[in-house]
Each structure stands twice: as structure tokens, then as C-alpha cells.
Amino acid sequence: MTPPVNAKLFRQLPQIEEVLRDDAMASITDVPREIATSAVRAEVDARRQEIMNGGTPELSMQDIARAAAARVRLLTAPSLRRVVNASGVIIHTNLGRSVLSEEAIAAVNEVIAGYSTLEYDRATMSRGSRHDHCESLICTLTGAEAAIAVNNNAAAVMMVLSTFAADRGAIVSRGEQVEIGGSFRIPEIMQQSHAKMIEVGTTNKTHLRDYERALDDDTAMMLKVHPSNYRMTGFTESVPIRDLHNLALEHEKKTGRKVLVYEDQGSGAFLRLAAFGTYAEPAVAESLAAGADIVSFSGDKLLGGPQAGIIVGRADLIAQLKDSPLARALRLDKMTLAALEATLRIYLHPEKAMSRIPTVRMLVESAEDVLVRARALHDGVAKHLDPSLAELDIVEETSRAGGGALPMCDIPTFCVRLRFHKGNAQACERFLVQESPITVIARIHDESILFDARTILDDEEITAIALGLSLYFDTIA
């Protein structure tokens, strides 16, 4: 049933020119008049539509002018902006995943300031390949024969499957048909790439004989998906890369047909972080040494670099990927290549990576070192905080790797806890996200806000948190 419309309300809508002359709109001088007019018209139209739907919106000229001015500010203010991550999630997908090292930032600034050797070979003084900037470094660090980098690991998986398994069989364990961020599911990406998914084993147990039985003349590859974003415990079993490699060799001897062994590592790591013991992710070099023909992984997770999907493996296979039309469609831009190359160079000195790459540093940093930063944050906030409004203390807590990495690993940390006498945690969180000069992302626990010191980068971020809290309490004092 159509809601009744109060026709009188239409006559109360102000004229566009009248709204433009209101103080709220007249003060906006940094945009062309056409944009201001468009914002006012959009706001008036929105309220007209609300009336048509049976509503009774606020129709005062002042309110419409303020709302239109807010539209203009949203249009002119940057949507992508800096955030202080006090959540304790290190590889936070919503916040851009890994933080770049100073070396990577400097490299990006270097290439965006002018022209660059993106596809120019100085040795031959002729056209070169953008793949060359990182390939030798990746191969040195992983032991691979060749490598290519594309714009993310989902693209890398699609590229490998479509190049080597289109219209052919790809065997995958039922226990490895994972879903990762953004509803990216292995079965669906296989369907999109036109690979024929051959399911083997059960959810919790897959044996080598399951793969052996599934091999036939149509099999292109055996796909192993590392469960980087989850773990199954208890009565479980999976087949290691080494066994799949040996099975592929036996199959080739018997039939003369090659079957690729491909592992999607997901998170990707160049170092097996001893701090995490049995929870540590396998290093890329380990999978290659075990016999994987191709391995793909992310550049912006455990590697700690920019968003990228890196594919390593046999030289003949990587050459086919480079010749694929997808190589151009999915290629990296000059800024990402610069950041990735700089990140890879740090890994030439593994001990340096532990301190110079922020993601790795935050993952392995001792709780005692985090406590020093927590105390600095506590003191920085306390000197501006009225004790009658809230109280602060430092508590032991748990950080997470995030980004689908190390899902079972509890990382000990220290948080500054803010408990409210006036105001509340929900309102304060909203203020820190929406109103603070620098957005601050924390977490709420038991009606308190926790600021995890493990993911706070420096004194400047401590100052930003203190300022945001000070402004919030000014609104309720």
C-alpha cells in the first residue's frame, strides 16, 4: 500500500539559490559553484523523495544547507587516509595489511618523482621488462629458477590455473577447499579459470592413495592449498609436497605424462619465524625444495611488502606465465615494483628483516619491548586525562597476526585500557574513527577500550591517540 503523501511539505522545500546563500554554504569557497549547487540540489532531491515515500524530513533551509555542506566536504576530503592501528591485528586487511618499511617508502618516492627505468634496460640501452626488477632477488631468496609478480595472490592463483589447467583436471583435497577474504573460494576460482576440480579425500583426512586413484590422462596438476587462514586439529591428515612430487614422478614414468605440483601458500614467508614454533608458516624455499613445480604467495602478508602475488618455480613454467595475456592485465605498477624490490633487498640480510620490516618486527617483537611502548602510551594519554572522566591501566592481552596468517597463534602483548566514568566505549570508539583528526582503530572489551601497543608504530601515533581522546572528552566534560 502506497504511504500517504503530505503535499504541503513540498511547498516548504527552499529554493536552491536561497540555500546557496546560507552561511553554511556561503563559507565554502574552495570548490566551483557548480559543485556546491549540485550538492544542494542532491540534498533537496533527497528530502523531496523522502516526502514522496510518506516521510516528514527536516525542511529548514539551515538544516539543508548544513547537510549540503557536509556533502561537499565528503567530496573534497580524502577517503583513503592514514589510520593509527591500535587493534592488535598486525596484518589488518581492512587497514591495508602490511606497513611498508622506510626503505620501501623511499623507493616509491624515488620513482614517483619523475621518470624511471620501469621498462628500460640500461645495459642494452633498449626496451626492457618490468619483471626483471624483482625476479633475480626473488630467485636468490627462494631458490626458484624463475619468478613473476602480479597484482595480488588471487590473481596469481587464477593465472596459474588458467594457464596450466584450463579444461583439464586439477586434483585438490576436500580439506583444502578454503575460503579467504572477500569470499574468494578455491572451488569458484577454479571454475572461473576453467580448471576441472577433482576432489579427493575427506574434510579431515586425505591420503596419498586418494591422489593416486584420481590421476588420469586428463590430469594437469595436483593443487595443494596451504590452510594459512585456518587450522584443523584432532584426527587429521594431509599429504606433504614431497610425497606429491614423488607421485608425479612415478606417474610420468608409467604414462609419459607430466603432472604439475602446485602449492598456493597464501600468506607466504621467506623466513620460518622460530618465535611461533609449530605454528610457524612454511617458508617458500621449503616448498620448492620439497618438489613443488610452482608456488604462489602474497607480497603484503608475512612477507611484509606491498600488495602483490608472487609466483615462483621452474623456468619453463614461469616463461609460459610471462607470455600469457594475463601477464599484462595483472602486471604491477612502478610504485608497487619499487616497494617490492626494496623489501626483497632487506631480506638479503635476514637479521635485518626482523627489525627493518614493520610486519616482521611486530610479529617477533618481545612482550617486554611492547610493554615499554604501552607505558609511553599510558603516560602520553594520562597527562591530558581528567581522572573524573576515565581511568587508565596497562593489561596483558593477546595480539593476532591477521591477514589469514598464523590463525592459531596467540601473540602476547600489552594494552592500555581506558575505563569510563563519563561517556562510554562505543561513543568514544565512534569519535576516534569518525571525528578524530587522525583516525584511530582500537577494540572494545568489557565496556572498555583497549589500545594494543604492539601495532602502534611510533611516538607520533601515541600523540595522535592522546589528541583524539582529549577531543572526545572535551565533548562530554
N, C-alpha and C positions, 0 to 999 in steps of 0.2 A: 504493500500500500504506500503510495506517494505521500511523504510528510507534508503538512500544510505549510504554505509559504506566506510570511508576513510581508506583503508588498510595500508597506510603509517604510520598511527598513532600507529598501533600495534608494529611496529619496534622501536618506541620511548619509549615504556614501559621499565623501568630499570629492571635489574636483581635483584632478591630477595637479594642476598648476597651484592650487591652494596648498596642497601637501608639500610641494616642492619649496614653497616659501616659508614653511615652518622651520623653526630654529634647528631642529634635529637634522633636517635635510640641507638647510642653507649652510650649515657648518662643514658639509662635505665638499671640499674644493679640489680634491686630488684625482677626480675622475671626470671624464667628459659628461656633459649634461645628458647626452643620450642614454648613458648607463644609469644615471640617477633616475631619469624618467622611467626607464624600463623597470627598475626596482619598485618604484611607487606603483606603476601600473600592475605589476605582478601581485603586489600586496593587496591592492584594491580588488583585483580579479579574484584573489583567493577568498576574500570576505564576501564578495558577491556570490561565489559558488557555495560558500557555507550557508548563506541565506536561502539559496535555491534548494539546499538539502534540508531545510527546515530549522536551521540553527539561528542563534541570535548572537553574532560576534560583536566584539567591541568595535564601534564605528567612529570614535572620536578622531579628529584629524591628528592630534598629538600622538595617539597610540599608533595609528597607521604610519605616521612619519618615523617614529622610533623603530618600528618593525622594518620599514623600508631601508632605513639607515643601517640596520643590522644586516640586511641582505647585501648591501654594498660592501660592508666591512668583511663579510664572509667571502665575497668575490675577490676582494683585493688583498686579503691576508693569506699567507701561505697555508695550505692544508697539510703539506708534508713538512713537519718541523721537528726540531730537536726535542728529545724526551730524556728525563732522568729516570733510569730503570732502577727502582728500589724494591722490585718484586722478588728478587732472589732467583728468578729464572734467567739463566745465563744466555742461552741461545733462544731468545724470545722471538718467535716467528712474527707476532703482531708488531713488534718494535724493531723489525729489521734484522733479526738474527744476530750474526757476529758483528762486533765492533772492530773496525779496521785499526791496524797498527799505525803508529806515526809514520813509519816508512811507506806504508801503502797510501796514506793520505798525501804525503809529499809527492809520491809518484803520480797520483791522479792530478794534483795541482800542476805538476810539471807539464803533463801532456795536454791539459785543457787551456793552457795559457797561450797556445799558438799551434802551429803545425807540428806533426810528429812523423816518425818512421813507421806508421801503422802497417802499411803495405809497400814499404820501400826497403830494398836490400842495399845497404851501404857498400858491401863488399863487391857486388856486381854493378852497382850504380844503376839498377833497374828495378822493375816491379818485384816485390817480394810477397810473402804470405804472412798474414796475421797470426797463423798457427805457430810460426817459428818462435815467437817471443817467449812462450812458456814451455814448449814441448821438451826441449833439452833438460830444463830444470825438473819437470815432472818425471822424466825418464830417469834422471840421476837419483831422485829421491825415492822412486818406487821400484826401480829395476826393470821397468817396462821397456819394450823395444820401441814403442811409439805412443803418441798421445794426441788427443784433440780435446778442446774445451768448448762447450756450448753454453747457452744462457741459463740453464738450470738442470738439475738432475732428472726431473720428469721428462724434459726434452731429450736428455741423454738416453733414457730408457726407451722412449719412443723411437729414437733414431736407430738404436742398435736392433730393436725388434723388427722394425720395418725394413731395415737393410738386409738382415740375415735370416729372418724367419717369416717374411710375408708369404701367406698362402702355404705355409709349411708348419710342421708340428714343433711346439716348444713345450718341453716337459717341465712342470713345476709342482712342487709338493703342496698339498692342500693346507698344510700348516704354515706356508709362506705366502699365501694369497692375501697380502696385507692391504690395509687402507692407511694412507698417510695424510698429511694436512691437505685441506681443501677438497676432501672426498676423492682424492686420487687413489684409485683402486687398481691393483695389478691386473685382475681379470678384464677390467674395462679398457685399460691402456693396451693390453694385448689385442683385444677386439679392434680397437681403433687403428692399431698398426697392422691389422690383417694377419696376425700370427694365430695359428690354431693352438689353443691352450689344451694341453694334455695333462689332466690332473692325476696325481699319484699319491698313494699313502692315505693317511687319515690326518685329522686335525692335530693330534698329539704325537703320532709316530709315523715316520716314513723311513723305509729301509732301502738299501742299495738294490735289492731284488725288485722293488717296485719300479725303479727307473729302468732296470734291465728288461723287464717284461714290456715296458711301454715303448722301447726303442723299435723303430721300423724304418722302412725305406723313405718315409716322408719326414723323419725327424731332422730338424735343423739344429736344435740346441737343447741343452739341459740348463734351465734357468734356476739359479739359486738366489733367493731374496733374503738378505740378512735382516732379521727382525729387529731393526735398530730402535723402533718406537714401541716395542712391547716385549715381554718375555713370557714364555710358558714354563711352568715349574711342575715337578712331580714326575709322572710316568710319561716321559717324553723322549723322543729320539729323532735326530736328523742326520743327514748324510754329509760328511765333510767334503770340501772341494777336492782334496787329494783322491778320494775314492771315486768321485765323478770323473775326474781326469783319467784315472786308470781304466774305468769302464768305457770311456770314449775311445781310448787306445785299443782296447780289446775289440770293440765294435768295428773299428776301422780295419783291424787285421782280418776279421771274419768276413766283412762285407765289402771292404774297399771304400766305404763311405765315411766321410768325416762328420762328426757331431761336435759342435762348439760347446764349451763350458763357459757360461756367462754368469757372473755374480753382480747383482746390484747391491752395493754395500750401503747405499743410503747416506748415512752420516759421513762416512769417510774419515780416515785418520792416517796421518803419516807417522805418528808416534803411538805406541801402546802405553797408555798412561798408567804407570805402575801404582799410582795412588788409588786406583779403583779396583785393583786386584782382579778377581774373577769377573767383575762387571765390565772390565775394560773392553772397548771395541777392538776388533782385529785391525791391524794396520793393512793398508792397501798392498804393501810389499809382501805381506804374508800370504795373501790370497793368490797373487801372481806366482810366488814361489811354490805354492801348493799345486799349481797347474791350471789355474783359470786362464782361458784364452782372452777374455775381455773382463774388465772390472769397471763399473761406473760408480761415481760418488759425488757428493755435493762439495762445493767450494766454500760455502758460508755456514757450515755447521762445525764439526770438530776441527776442520782444517783452519777455521778462523779467518777466512778471507772474504772476498766479495761473492755475491750470488753468481754461481756458475755450476755447470755439470761437467765433470771431467771423466773422460773415457780413456783407459789405458789398456795396452795389450799387445798382441802380435802385430808386427809392422804391416803385413799384408792386409789384415783386417782393418786397421786404422786407416790405411790408404783408401780402402773402399768407402769408409765413412767420410773421408775428406772429399771424395769425388761425388758424394750424394748431393742431390739438390737441397736436402735439408741442411747441409753444412752452411750454406749461405743464409738460409732462412733463420737459422738458430745461432748464428755466429755472435761472438762477443764484440762489444763496442770498445773503443780505445781506452775509456776510463776504467772499465772492468778489467781489461787486459793489463793495464798498468798496475792496478791494485793487486791482481793475482800474481803477477810476476814479482812484485816487491814482497808479497807474503811468502812465496816459494823460496826466495833468496834467504829469508830468515831461517828457514828450515835446514839450510846447508849447515847450520850450527845448532843442533837440537837443544842444547842447553840455553841458547839464546831465545829460542822459540818459547820456552817456558816463561820467560819474563817479558818479551817484546810483543807477543801476540796476545791481545787482551783476553780473548776467549780461552786460550790455553792457560793463561795466568790465573784467571778467575776459577777455572776448573781445578787447578792443582794447588792454589794458594792455601796455606795452613790456616786453621781456625784462629790461631793466635795472631796472625797478621791481620785477619779480618777484624778481630777484636780491637786492634789499635784504631782502625778506621771507624768502628762503631762508637768508640769513646769520643773520637773527634766530632762525629755527627751529634752525639748526645750533648756535648759541650756547646757546639755551634748553635743548636736549637734552644738549649736551656737558657742561654743568656738573653734571649728575646722572648721567653715564655713566662707569662704570669702564672704562678703556681695555683692560683684560684681557678684558672680555666682548665688546666690539664696537668698531668704529671708524666714524667719520663723515667724509663729504666731500660736496662740492657738485658736481653734474654737470649738464651741459647735456642737456636731454631735449625731448620733444615732448608738448604737451597736445592734447586734442581738444575740439571744440565739443560733441559728443554730441547726444542727442535727435533724431538724424536730420538734423542741420543741418551744413552745410559739410563734407561727408564727405571731400573730397579735400584739405582744408586742414590743413597741419601748422603748429601754433602753437608757436613756440619758447618754452621755459620753462627753469626751473632746479629741480632736485630735491635734497633732502637724501637721500643714500644711506647706509643702515645695513648694514654687513657684519659677520657674526657670527664670533666666536671660540668662543663657547659658545652653546648654543641654536641655533635655525635660523629662517629666514624664515617657513616655514609655521606653526610653532608660535607665533611672535610675532604673525603676522597673525591667527591664530585667537584669541589672547589679546586683542588690540586690539579685535576685533569682539565677542567674547563675554564678556570679563571686565573690560575697562577701564571705569572709571566713566562716561566718555563714549565711545561707540563711535567708532572711528577706521577709516576705509576708505582703505587705501593700495594700492600694487601691488607685485608681486614681479617682479624681473628678475635673472636670473643669480644665484640664491641670495641676493640682497639685497632689502631693502625700500626702495622709493622713496617719498618724501613730496613730492608736487608742490606747490610753493609758490604756483602760480597760483590754485589753488582753495581755499587756506587763507585764511579771511576776516579774522582779526584776532589780536591778541596772546592773547586768551582761548583760541583754538583751538590756538595754539602751546603754551600751558601744558597744555592737555588732552593733546596728543601726548606732551609730555615726561613727564607724570604716568603715562600708560599704559605707556610704555616703561620707566620706573623701576619700576613694579609688576611688569612682566613679568620684568625682570632680577633682581628680588628673589626670584622663584620658582626661579631656576636658580643663583643665586650660591652 
